[in-house]
Amino acid sequence: MWSVIVVNFNGGYAASEAVASCVLEGVNQHRCIVVDNGSVDDSLLILIKRFPDVTILRNTCNSGFAHAVNQGLARVDGDQIIILNNDARLLSGTLGAIEKCFDEYPRAVIVGARLLDGKNRPQNAVSALPCWWHEFAPRSLLKRLAPHYFCGRMEDVVDSRLVPSVIGAAMTVRRSFLSQLGMLDEDFFFYLEETEWCARAHRLGFDVVFCPDARVEHALGGTAKKFQVGSRIEFQRSRLLYARKVEGRIPWVVLSLWMPVKAAIDFLANGIAMVLTLGLLPRQRKRCLTYGGILVWHLLFRPIHWGLPGKCEK
Protein backbone atom coordinates (compact mmCIF):
# COMPACT_ATOMS: atom_id res chain seq x y z
CA MET A 1 0.00 0.00 0.00
CA TRP A 2 1.44 3.34 -1.10
CA SER A 3 1.39 6.72 0.61
CA VAL A 4 2.96 9.97 -0.54
CA ILE A 5 4.46 12.93 1.30
CA VAL A 6 5.16 16.08 -0.73
CA VAL A 7 7.06 18.88 0.99
CA ASN A 8 6.02 22.22 -0.46
CA PHE A 9 7.58 25.66 -0.15
CA ASN A 10 6.31 28.14 -2.74
CA GLY A 11 6.14 25.35 -5.28
CA GLY A 12 3.59 27.03 -7.54
CA TYR A 13 1.96 24.81 -10.13
CA ALA A 14 4.78 22.26 -9.79
CA ALA A 15 3.52 21.16 -6.36
CA SER A 16 0.22 19.99 -7.81
CA GLU A 17 2.13 18.31 -10.65
CA ALA A 18 4.08 16.31 -8.07
CA VAL A 19 0.80 15.05 -6.62
CA ALA A 20 -0.66 14.47 -10.10
CA SER A 21 2.26 12.23 -11.06
CA CYS A 22 1.61 10.05 -8.01
CA VAL A 23 -2.12 9.84 -8.71
CA LEU A 24 -1.41 8.85 -12.31
CA GLU A 25 0.80 6.07 -10.98
CA GLY A 26 -2.16 4.74 -8.98
CA VAL A 27 -1.80 6.35 -5.55
CA ASN A 28 -5.17 7.30 -4.04
CA GLN A 29 -5.61 11.02 -3.33
CA HIS A 30 -6.58 10.17 0.25
CA ARG A 31 -3.10 8.73 0.75
CA CYS A 32 -1.31 11.87 -0.45
CA ILE A 33 -0.16 14.37 2.17
CA VAL A 34 1.25 17.77 1.29
CA VAL A 35 3.18 19.47 4.09
CA ASP A 36 3.42 23.18 3.40
CA ASN A 37 6.28 25.12 4.95
CA GLY A 38 4.73 28.57 5.10
CA SER A 39 4.28 29.21 1.38
CA VAL A 40 3.19 32.68 0.33
CA ASP A 41 2.44 31.86 -3.31
CA ASP A 42 -0.68 30.28 -4.83
CA SER A 43 0.58 26.69 -4.74
CA LEU A 44 -1.96 25.52 -2.15
CA LEU A 45 -4.88 27.16 -3.96
CA ILE A 46 -3.90 25.36 -7.16
CA LEU A 47 -3.46 22.10 -5.28
CA ILE A 48 -6.83 22.26 -3.52
CA LYS A 49 -8.60 23.06 -6.77
CA ARG A 50 -7.03 20.11 -8.61
CA PHE A 51 -6.99 17.58 -5.76
CA PRO A 52 -9.58 18.42 -3.08
CA ASP A 53 -9.13 15.09 -1.27
CA VAL A 54 -5.41 15.53 -0.61
CA THR A 55 -4.49 16.13 3.04
CA ILE A 56 -2.67 19.42 3.59
CA LEU A 57 -0.66 20.13 6.73
CA ARG A 58 0.20 23.82 7.06
CA ASN A 59 3.15 25.31 8.89
CA THR A 60 3.23 29.05 9.47
CA CYS A 61 6.95 29.25 8.67
CA ASN A 62 9.64 27.20 6.97
CA SER A 63 10.30 24.45 9.49
CA GLY A 64 12.75 22.60 7.24
CA PHE A 65 12.57 19.45 5.14
CA ALA A 66 13.14 16.99 7.99
CA HIS A 67 10.43 18.43 10.25
CA ALA A 68 7.94 18.56 7.39
CA VAL A 69 8.61 14.95 6.38
CA ASN A 70 8.27 13.82 9.98
CA GLN A 71 4.89 15.54 10.18
CA GLY A 72 3.81 13.54 7.16
CA LEU A 73 5.26 10.28 8.45
CA ALA A 74 3.20 10.68 11.62
CA ARG A 75 0.00 10.76 9.52
CA VAL A 76 0.50 8.21 6.74
CA ASP A 77 -0.42 4.55 7.07
CA GLY A 78 0.97 2.96 3.90
CA ASP A 79 3.87 0.54 4.18
CA GLN A 80 5.73 2.11 1.25
CA ILE A 81 6.02 5.86 1.64
CA ILE A 82 7.19 8.07 -1.21
CA ILE A 83 8.83 11.33 -0.15
CA LEU A 84 8.96 13.99 -2.87
CA ASN A 85 10.16 17.54 -3.25
CA ASN A 86 7.56 19.89 -4.72
CA ASP A 87 9.67 20.15 -7.88
CA ALA A 88 9.84 16.37 -8.47
CA ARG A 89 7.51 14.28 -10.61
CA LEU A 90 7.19 10.49 -10.87
CA LEU A 91 7.53 9.11 -14.38
CA SER A 92 5.61 6.12 -15.72
CA GLY A 93 6.42 2.75 -14.17
CA THR A 94 8.22 4.16 -11.13
CA LEU A 95 6.07 2.54 -8.45
CA GLY A 96 6.39 -0.90 -10.01
CA ALA A 97 10.16 -0.50 -10.21
CA ILE A 98 10.42 0.54 -6.56
CA GLU A 99 8.26 -2.38 -5.46
CA LYS A 100 10.51 -4.74 -7.38
CA CYS A 101 13.57 -3.29 -5.63
CA PHE A 102 11.98 -3.77 -2.21
CA ASP A 103 11.25 -7.40 -3.12
CA GLU A 104 14.82 -7.88 -4.31
CA TYR A 105 16.29 -6.40 -1.11
CA PRO A 106 14.25 -7.53 1.93
CA ARG A 107 16.42 -5.43 4.27
CA ALA A 108 16.03 -2.28 2.17
CA VAL A 109 14.60 0.56 4.25
CA ILE A 110 15.31 3.44 1.81
CA VAL A 111 15.11 3.25 -1.99
CA GLY A 112 16.23 6.09 -4.25
CA ALA A 113 15.25 6.77 -7.85
CA ARG A 114 17.03 7.88 -11.00
CA LEU A 115 16.74 11.68 -11.13
CA LEU A 116 16.39 13.36 -14.52
CA ASP A 117 16.07 16.98 -15.57
CA GLY A 118 13.43 18.26 -17.98
CA LYS A 119 15.58 17.20 -20.94
CA ASN A 120 15.97 13.63 -19.67
CA ARG A 121 19.57 14.21 -18.57
CA PRO A 122 20.73 12.45 -15.38
CA GLN A 123 21.24 14.34 -12.16
CA ASN A 124 23.04 13.24 -9.01
CA ALA A 125 20.87 10.52 -7.48
CA VAL A 126 23.39 8.91 -5.12
CA SER A 127 25.96 10.40 -2.79
CA ALA A 128 28.89 9.17 -0.76
CA LEU A 129 28.65 9.37 3.00
CA PRO A 130 30.63 12.47 4.06
CA CYS A 131 34.01 11.95 5.70
CA TRP A 132 36.10 14.75 7.16
CA TRP A 133 39.13 14.10 4.97
CA HIS A 134 36.99 14.46 1.82
CA GLU A 135 37.00 18.21 2.55
CA PHE A 136 40.76 18.36 1.91
CA ALA A 137 40.64 16.83 -1.57
CA PRO A 138 39.15 18.13 -4.84
CA ARG A 139 35.93 16.38 -5.80
CA SER A 140 37.37 15.47 -9.20
CA LEU A 141 40.28 13.67 -7.52
CA LEU A 142 37.95 11.70 -5.24
CA LYS A 143 35.94 10.58 -8.26
CA ARG A 144 39.11 9.35 -9.98
CA LEU A 145 40.31 7.49 -6.89
CA ALA A 146 36.95 5.84 -6.13
CA PRO A 147 34.65 6.21 -9.16
CA HIS A 148 32.11 3.65 -7.93
CA TYR A 149 31.77 5.35 -4.54
CA PHE A 150 31.54 8.91 -5.87
CA CYS A 151 29.45 8.16 -8.95
CA GLY A 152 26.50 10.42 -8.24
CA ARG A 153 24.60 10.39 -11.53
CA MET A 154 24.72 6.61 -12.07
CA GLU A 155 24.34 7.08 -15.85
CA ASP A 156 25.64 3.65 -16.81
CA VAL A 157 23.95 1.70 -14.02
CA VAL A 158 21.12 -0.51 -15.30
CA ASP A 159 20.59 -2.83 -12.34
CA SER A 160 19.58 -1.96 -8.79
CA ARG A 161 22.43 -1.84 -6.31
CA LEU A 162 23.35 -1.05 -2.72
CA VAL A 163 24.61 2.51 -2.27
CA PRO A 164 25.92 4.68 0.59
CA SER A 165 23.17 7.32 0.37
CA VAL A 166 20.46 8.58 -1.96
CA ILE A 167 19.31 12.10 -2.79
CA GLY A 168 16.20 13.13 -0.85
CA ALA A 169 14.37 14.81 -3.74
CA ALA A 170 12.63 11.46 -4.35
CA MET A 171 13.04 8.52 -2.01
CA THR A 172 10.82 5.77 -0.67
CA VAL A 173 10.95 4.36 2.85
CA ARG A 174 9.51 1.12 4.18
CA ARG A 175 7.24 1.86 7.11
CA SER A 176 7.67 -1.56 8.73
CA PHE A 177 11.30 -0.67 9.54
CA LEU A 178 10.61 2.93 10.53
CA SER A 179 10.20 2.21 14.24
CA GLN A 180 13.78 0.87 14.28
CA LEU A 181 15.24 3.49 11.93
CA GLY A 182 13.55 6.47 13.55
CA MET A 183 12.43 9.74 12.00
CA LEU A 184 14.59 12.25 10.17
CA ASP A 185 16.82 14.32 12.45
CA GLU A 186 15.14 17.74 12.66
CA ASP A 187 18.36 19.46 13.67
CA PHE A 188 19.16 19.41 9.95
CA PHE A 189 17.28 22.17 8.17
CA PHE A 190 18.07 22.08 4.46
CA TYR A 191 20.95 19.69 3.67
CA LEU A 192 22.25 16.24 4.65
CA GLU A 193 19.14 15.14 6.57
CA GLU A 194 18.60 12.22 4.18
CA THR A 195 22.34 11.46 4.26
CA GLU A 196 22.30 11.14 8.03
CA TRP A 197 19.19 8.92 7.70
CA CYS A 198 21.04 6.64 5.28
CA ALA A 199 24.13 6.55 7.52
CA ARG A 200 21.87 5.56 10.42
CA ALA A 201 20.27 2.84 8.29
CA HIS A 202 23.68 1.33 7.54
CA ARG A 203 24.67 1.38 11.21
CA LEU A 204 21.46 -0.51 12.07
CA GLY A 205 22.13 -3.16 9.43
CA PHE A 206 19.57 -2.03 6.84
CA ASP A 207 20.13 -1.58 3.11
CA VAL A 208 19.95 1.62 1.06
CA VAL A 209 19.21 0.88 -2.58
CA PHE A 210 19.41 2.78 -5.86
CA CYS A 211 16.65 1.71 -8.24
CA PRO A 212 17.53 2.83 -11.81
CA ASP A 213 14.17 1.87 -13.34
CA ALA A 214 12.38 4.20 -10.92
CA ARG A 215 12.58 7.49 -12.79
CA VAL A 216 11.77 10.94 -11.42
CA GLU A 217 11.90 14.27 -13.20
CA HIS A 218 13.43 16.88 -10.93
CA ALA A 219 13.80 20.63 -11.50
CA LEU A 220 16.87 20.74 -9.20
CA GLY A 221 17.80 23.39 -6.72
CA GLY A 222 15.37 26.25 -7.29
CA THR A 223 15.78 27.54 -3.73
CA ALA A 224 19.56 27.04 -3.76
CA LYS A 225 19.91 28.98 -7.01
CA LYS A 226 17.72 31.83 -5.78
CA PHE A 227 19.58 32.23 -2.47
CA GLN A 228 23.13 31.17 -3.25
CA VAL A 229 24.88 32.65 -0.22
CA GLY A 230 22.16 31.52 2.18
CA SER A 231 22.00 28.02 0.77
CA ARG A 232 25.78 27.59 0.93
CA ILE A 233 25.74 28.72 4.55
CA GLU A 234 23.00 26.18 5.28
CA PHE A 235 25.15 23.46 3.70
CA GLN A 236 28.19 24.41 5.78
CA ARG A 237 26.04 24.43 8.92
CA SER A 238 24.65 20.98 8.09
CA ARG A 239 28.11 19.66 7.24
CA LEU A 240 29.43 20.64 10.66
CA LEU A 241 26.34 19.18 12.30
CA TYR A 242 26.82 15.90 10.42
CA ALA A 243 30.45 15.77 11.54
CA ARG A 244 29.47 16.27 15.18
CA LYS A 245 26.58 13.81 15.16
CA VAL A 246 27.94 11.05 12.90
CA GLU A 247 31.72 11.31 12.58
CA GLY A 248 32.68 12.32 16.11
CA ARG A 249 34.24 15.15 18.09
CA ILE A 250 37.70 15.16 16.50
CA PRO A 251 36.41 15.36 12.89
CA TRP A 252 34.04 18.12 14.01
CA VAL A 253 36.93 20.11 15.54
CA VAL A 254 39.08 19.59 12.43
CA LEU A 255 36.31 20.80 10.11
CA SER A 256 35.39 23.69 12.40
CA LEU A 257 38.95 24.96 12.00
CA TRP A 258 39.43 24.06 8.34
CA MET A 259 36.20 25.34 6.80
CA PRO A 260 36.83 29.06 7.51
CA VAL A 261 40.38 28.66 6.19
CA LYS A 262 39.05 27.08 3.03
CA ALA A 263 36.44 29.83 2.69
CA ALA A 264 39.22 32.44 2.98
CA ILE A 265 41.30 30.67 0.31
CA ASP A 266 38.30 30.44 -2.02
CA PHE A 267 37.41 34.09 -1.43
CA LEU A 268 40.98 35.24 -2.06
CA ALA A 269 41.36 33.13 -5.21
CA ASN A 270 38.07 34.33 -6.65
CA GLY A 271 38.79 37.91 -5.62
CA ILE A 272 42.07 37.84 -7.54
CA ALA A 273 40.29 36.32 -10.54
CA MET A 274 37.66 39.07 -10.37
CA VAL A 275 40.33 41.78 -10.30
CA LEU A 276 42.18 40.20 -13.25
CA THR A 277 38.94 40.14 -15.26
CA LEU A 278 38.16 43.74 -14.20
CA GLY A 279 34.92 42.53 -12.59
CA LEU A 280 33.35 42.12 -16.00
CA LEU A 281 32.24 38.50 -15.50
CA PRO A 282 28.93 38.26 -13.57
CA ARG A 283 29.60 34.64 -12.65
CA GLN A 284 32.97 35.55 -11.14
CA ARG A 285 31.46 38.41 -9.14
CA LYS A 286 28.76 36.08 -7.81
CA ARG A 287 31.33 33.45 -6.76
CA CYS A 288 33.37 36.08 -4.95
CA LEU A 289 30.27 37.34 -3.14
CA THR A 290 29.27 33.80 -2.17
CA TYR A 291 32.63 32.86 -0.68
CA GLY A 292 32.85 36.24 1.01
CA GLY A 293 29.47 35.66 2.67
CA ILE A 294 30.55 32.21 3.85
CA LEU A 295 33.79 33.58 5.26
CA VAL A 296 32.03 36.38 7.17
CA TRP A 297 29.55 33.85 8.59
CA HIS A 298 32.43 31.77 9.96
CA LEU A 299 34.28 34.81 11.31
CA LEU A 300 31.15 35.96 13.15
CA PHE A 301 31.01 32.56 14.90
CA ARG A 302 28.32 31.17 12.60
CA PRO A 303 25.20 33.12 13.68
CA ILE A 304 22.14 30.88 13.76
CA HIS A 305 19.88 33.39 12.00
CA TRP A 306 22.07 33.53 8.88
CA GLY A 307 21.10 31.29 5.98
CA LEU A 308 17.88 30.89 4.06
CA PRO A 309 15.02 33.36 4.72
CA GLY A 310 11.66 32.47 6.24
CA LYS A 311 12.90 29.88 8.73
CA CYS A 312 11.00 29.20 11.91
CA GLU A 313 12.64 30.77 14.94
CA LYS A 314 14.12 28.35 17.43
C-alpha positions in Angstrom: 0.0 0.0 0.0 1.4 3.3 -1.1 1.4 6.7 0.6 3.0 10.0 -0.5 4.5 12.9 1.3 5.2 16.1 -0.7 7.1 18.9 1.0 6.0 22.2 -0.5 7.6 25.7 -0.1 6.3 28.1 -2.7 6.1 25.4 -5.3 3.6 27.0 -7.5 2.0 24.8 -10.1 4.8 22.3 -9.8 3.5 21.2 -6.4 0.2 20.0 -7.8 2.1 18.3 -10.6 4.1 16.3 -8.1 0.8 15.0 -6.6 -0.7 14.5 -10.1 2.3 12.2 -11.1 1.6 10.0 -8.0 -2.1 9.8 -8.7 -1.4 8.9 -12.3 0.8 6.1 -11.0 -2.2 4.7 -9.0 -1.8 6.3 -5.5 -5.2 7.3 -4.0 -5.6 11.0 -3.3 -6.6 10.2 0.2 -3.1 8.7 0.7 -1.3 11.9 -0.4 -0.2 14.4 2.2 1.3 17.8 1.3 3.2 19.5 4.1 3.4 23.2 3.4 6.3 25.1 5.0 4.7 28.6 5.1 4.3 29.2 1.4 3.2 32.7 0.3 2.4 31.9 -3.3 -0.7 30.3 -4.8 0.6 26.7 -4.7 -2.0 25.5 -2.2 -4.9 27.2 -4.0 -3.9 25.4 -7.2 -3.5 22.1 -5.3 -6.8 22.3 -3.5 -8.6 23.1 -6.8 -7.0 20.1 -8.6 -7.0 17.6 -5.8 -9.6 18.4 -3.1 -9.1 15.1 -1.3 -5.4 15.5 -0.6 -4.5 16.1 3.0 -2.7 19.4 3.6 -0.7 20.1 6.7 0.2 23.8 7.1 3.2 25.3 8.9 3.2 29.1 9.5 7.0 29.3 8.7 9.6 27.2 7.0 10.3 24.4 9.5 12.8 22.6 7.2 12.6 19.4 5.1 13.1 17.0 8.0 10.4 18.4 10.3 7.9 18.6 7.4 8.6 15.0 6.4 8.3 13.8 10.0 4.9 15.5 10.2 3.8 13.5 7.2 5.3 10.3 8.5 3.2 10.7 11.6 0.0 10.8 9.5 0.5 8.2 6.7 -0.4 4.5 7.1 1.0 3.0 3.9 3.9 0.5 4.2 5.7 2.1 1.2 6.0 5.9 1.6 7.2 8.1 -1.2 8.8 11.3 -0.2 9.0 14.0 -2.9 10.2 17.5 -3.2 7.6 19.9 -4.7 9.7 20.1 -7.9 9.8 16.4 -8.5 7.5 14.3 -10.6 7.2 10.5 -10.9 7.5 9.1 -14.4 5.6 6.1 -15.7 6.4 2.8 -14.2 8.2 4.2 -11.1 6.1 2.5 -8.4 6.4 -0.9 -10.0 10.2 -0.5 -10.2 10.4 0.5 -6.6 8.3 -2.4 -5.5 10.5 -4.7 -7.4 13.6 -3.3 -5.6 12.0 -3.8 -2.2 11.2 -7.4 -3.1 14.8 -7.9 -4.3 16.3 -6.4 -1.1 14.2 -7.5 1.9 16.4 -5.4 4.3 16.0 -2.3 2.2 14.6 0.6 4.2 15.3 3.4 1.8 15.1 3.3 -2.0 16.2 6.1 -4.3 15.2 6.8 -7.8 17.0 7.9 -11.0 16.7 11.7 -11.1 16.4 13.4 -14.5 16.1 17.0 -15.6 13.4 18.3 -18.0 15.6 17.2 -20.9 16.0 13.6 -19.7 19.6 14.2 -18.6 20.7 12.4 -15.4 21.2 14.3 -12.2 23.0 13.2 -9.0 20.9 10.5 -7.5 23.4 8.9 -5.1 26.0 10.4 -2.8 28.9 9.2 -0.8 28.7 9.4 3.0 30.6 12.5 4.1 34.0 12.0 5.7 36.1 14.8 7.2 39.1 14.1 5.0 37.0 14.5 1.8 37.0 18.2 2.6 40.8 18.4 1.9 40.6 16.8 -1.6 39.2 18.1 -4.8 35.9 16.4 -5.8 37.4 15.5 -9.2 40.3 13.7 -7.5 38.0 11.7 -5.2 35.9 10.6 -8.3 39.1 9.4 -10.0 40.3 7.5 -6.9 37.0 5.8 -6.1 34.7 6.2 -9.2 32.1 3.7 -7.9 31.8 5.3 -4.5 31.5 8.9 -5.9 29.5 8.2 -9.0 26.5 10.4 -8.2 24.6 10.4 -11.5 24.7 6.6 -12.1 24.3 7.1 -15.9 25.6 3.6 -16.8 23.9 1.7 -14.0 21.1 -0.5 -15.3 20.6 -2.8 -12.3 19.6 -2.0 -8.8 22.4 -1.8 -6.3 23.3 -1.1 -2.7 24.6 2.5 -2.3 25.9 4.7 0.6 23.2 7.3 0.4 20.5 8.6 -2.0 19.3 12.1 -2.8 16.2 13.1 -0.8 14.4 14.8 -3.7 12.6 11.5 -4.3 13.0 8.5 -2.0 10.8 5.8 -0.7 11.0 4.4 2.8 9.5 1.1 4.2 7.2 1.9 7.1 7.7 -1.6 8.7 11.3 -0.7 9.5 10.6 2.9 10.5 10.2 2.2 14.2 13.8 0.9 14.3 15.2 3.5 11.9 13.5 6.5 13.5 12.4 9.7 12.0 14.6 12.3 10.2 16.8 14.3 12.5 15.1 17.7 12.7 18.4 19.5 13.7 19.2 19.4 9.9 17.3 22.2 8.2 18.1 22.1 4.5 21.0 19.7 3.7 22.2 16.2 4.6 19.1 15.1 6.6 18.6 12.2 4.2 22.3 11.5 4.3 22.3 11.1 8.0 19.2 8.9 7.7 21.0 6.6 5.3 24.1 6.6 7.5 21.9 5.6 10.4 20.3 2.8 8.3 23.7 1.3 7.5 24.7 1.4 11.2 21.5 -0.5 12.1 22.1 -3.2 9.4 19.6 -2.0 6.8 20.1 -1.6 3.1 19.9 1.6 1.1 19.2 0.9 -2.6 19.4 2.8 -5.9 16.6 1.7 -8.2 17.5 2.8 -11.8 14.2 1.9 -13.3 12.4 4.2 -10.9 12.6 7.5 -12.8 11.8 10.9 -11.4 11.9 14.3 -13.2 13.4 16.9 -10.9 13.8 20.6 -11.5 16.9 20.7 -9.2 17.8 23.4 -6.7 15.4 26.3 -7.3 15.8 27.5 -3.7 19.6 27.0 -3.8 19.9 29.0 -7.0 17.7 31.8 -5.8 19.6 32.2 -2.5 23.1 31.2 -3.3 24.9 32.7 -0.2 22.2 31.5 2.2 22.0 28.0 0.8 25.8 27.6 0.9 25.7 28.7 4.6 23.0 26.2 5.3 25.1 23.5 3.7 28.2 24.4 5.8 26.0 24.4 8.9 24.7 21.0 8.1 28.1 19.7 7.2 29.4 20.6 10.7 26.3 19.2 12.3 26.8 15.9 10.4 30.5 15.8 11.5 29.5 16.3 15.2 26.6 13.8 15.2 27.9 11.1 12.9 31.7 11.3 12.6 32.7 12.3 16.1 34.2 15.1 18.1 37.7 15.2 16.5 36.4 15.4 12.9 34.0 18.1 14.0 36.9 20.1 15.5 39.1 19.6 12.4 36.3 20.8 10.1 35.4 23.7 12.4 38.9 25.0 12.0 39.4 24.1 8.3 36.2 25.3 6.8 36.8 29.1 7.5 40.4 28.7 6.2 39.1 27.1 3.0 36.4 29.8 2.7 39.2 32.4 3.0 41.3 30.7 0.3 38.3 30.4 -2.0 37.4 34.1 -1.4 41.0 35.2 -2.1 41.4 33.1 -5.2 38.1 34.3 -6.7 38.8 37.9 -5.6 42.1 37.8 -7.5 40.3 36.3 -10.5 37.7 39.1 -10.4 40.3 41.8 -10.3 42.2 40.2 -13.3 38.9 40.1 -15.3 38.2 43.7 -14.2 34.9 42.5 -12.6 33.4 42.1 -16.0 32.2 38.5 -15.5 28.9 38.3 -13.6 29.6 34.6 -12.6 33.0 35.5 -11.1 31.5 38.4 -9.1 28.8 36.1 -7.8 31.3 33.4 -6.8 33.4 36.1 -5.0 30.3 37.3 -3.1 29.3 33.8 -2.2 32.6 32.9 -0.7 32.8 36.2 1.0 29.5 35.7 2.7 30.5 32.2 3.9 33.8 33.6 5.3 32.0 36.4 7.2 29.5 33.9 8.6 32.4 31.8 10.0 34.3 34.8 11.3 31.1 36.0 13.2 31.0 32.6 14.9 28.3 31.2 12.6 25.2 33.1 13.7 22.1 30.9 13.8 19.9 33.4 12.0 22.1 33.5 8.9 21.1 31.3 6.0 17.9 30.9 4.1 15.0 33.4 4.7 11.7 32.5 6.2 12.9 29.9 8.7 11.0 29.2 11.9 12.6 30.8 14.9 14.1 28.4 17.4 
